[in-house]
Amino acid sequence: MGKKWPDIEKIFYGFDVSFCRCLPEEVLDDLMRQEGMIKHWTKTRSIQRNADFFWRLSNEYGSLGEYFASWNTARYVENLQYLRKGGDRLGGKTAQVFLRRLGVDTLIFPSDTVRALIREGVVDKSPSSKKEWAALQGAIEIWQSQSGRSLNEISQVLSFSVG
């Protein structure tokens, strides 16, 4: 995907949400056939669906940047779940990496971070249930209040403590 990203970005006009959200399935199908484009219908369609989701957030908050700037780490898990439910294929690591690239204060859960969370007794596996996400939110709040560190820093400390 990394090698194709510049081509995909060009095909979708820099991911202009106003353009991408209005693309009908027939056009998406044509775009998917272009050189450099991923040949996966579900992933291609998610570009249009996420553009629509981001367009709606932009209208509601004034801009997408304003929406993400309004995130409160005390509602970190709720924020992630809202992205997963409102977007398309924006759950799990996709959302975490997307947010980090945007500069949003977020955790990322590579295997080392998950092992650290397990070691600390927060979860038994990568968070997926309401109970696990609630335990994670509680741990985040404690670690931030004790350390004064950002979620980015906490994520890295957890990962480095194992790997």
N, C-alpha and C positions, 0 to 999 in steps of 0.2 A: 504494500500500500504506500509506503514511504516514497518509493521511486515514482509512483503514478500521481502522487499528490499535486505537483505543479500542473500536470495535464488536466486533472480533474478540476482544479481550481479555475483554470482557463476556460474549460468547457462550460462551467457554471458561472461565468462572468464574476469571478472573485467571491462567489457565494452571496451575491446580492439577494437579500431575502425577498425583496419585492418581486424580483425576476423569478427566483427559484420557486416561490410558493405558488405561482400561477401556472407552472408547467403541467400540461395534461399528460396522462399516461403514454399517449402516442409519441409525444415529443421526448419523454424520458426514455422510451424504448429506442428511439432514433439516436439519442445522445449516448446510450449505453453501447452502441455499435461503433462509436468514434474511437480512433486510435488513442491509446493511453487511458481509456476509461475502464473502470472495473466492470466485469461482466457478470454482475450479481444483482438480480432484479431487486431483491429486498433491500440491499444496501443503497442502490441507486434511488429507489423510491423514498428511502428515509431522508434523503437530501431535501426533497420537495416537502415532505411532511414536517421535518424539523424547521425548514425555512418558514412555513406557515406558523408553527408554534412560536418561533422567535419573533416573527412579525407581530403576533398577537401580544407577546410580552412587551415588545418595544412600544406598541400603542398604549398599553396599560400603564407602563412605567415611564414613558417619555423616551426611552432608549433601552437597548439591551444592556448597555453599560450601567445604566441606572438600576436596572433590575438586579444585576449581579452585585453591584455596589451596596445594595440594600440587604444583602445576605447577612444574617447574624449567626455566628458560630454556635450560639445557644440553640439554634434550630437547624443545625447542620444536616442531620439525618432527614428531617422534614423537607429541607431544600432539595437534597438528593432524590428523595422519593417523588417530589413534585416534578423534577426533570424526567425521571423514569416514566412517570404516568402521562405527562403532558407531551413528551417528545416521542420519537420513534428510534429505538435502538440506542437510547441515551441512558441506559442503566450500566451498572458495573464499571469496569475499567474505562470504557469509552467516555462516560461522563466525567470520571475522575481526571483523566488525561486532558480532556477538552477544557475542563475548568482550570486546571493548572496552567495550560497554555494561554488561557485568557488572563491569567494573573489573579484568579480567584483563590483565596486562602482555602485549601482543601487537603484532605488526606488522599493518599493513593495506596492501594492494597496489593502490592506485589507479595510474593510468597514470604519474604522476610518479615514484612510488616504484619502479616497474618500470624506468622509463628510467634512474633513478639506479643501480639494481642492474646494469643493462646497461653503463652508463658505467664503473662500478667493476670490470667484468669478472667479476662474480659469476655472472650468467646471461646467456643470449642472448634470453630472452623471459620472460614470467611463469612462475614455477616450476611444473613439472608432473611432470617425471620424477624418479626416485630420485636421479640424478646432480645435477640442478638443486637439489633440496631439500637434498641433502648439502652442496653448495657454499654454499647460503644459511645452513645451520646453522653451517658453518665461519666464514663472514663475521660472523654474529651474535656468535659467541664472541669473535672478535678485536675487533670494535667495542666490545663490552661491556667486555672486559678493558682496552682502551686508554682508553675514555672514562668508564667507570663509569655510563653512562647506561642507562635502562630501554629495553625494546623499543618502548614507546610513543614515547619521545623519539627513538630511532634512526629509527623509521619516519617521524616528522615531519621530522627533519633531512634524511633522504634525499629526501623529497617536496619540501621547501622549497628544496633545493639545485638543483632542476631547474625548478620552476614559478615 
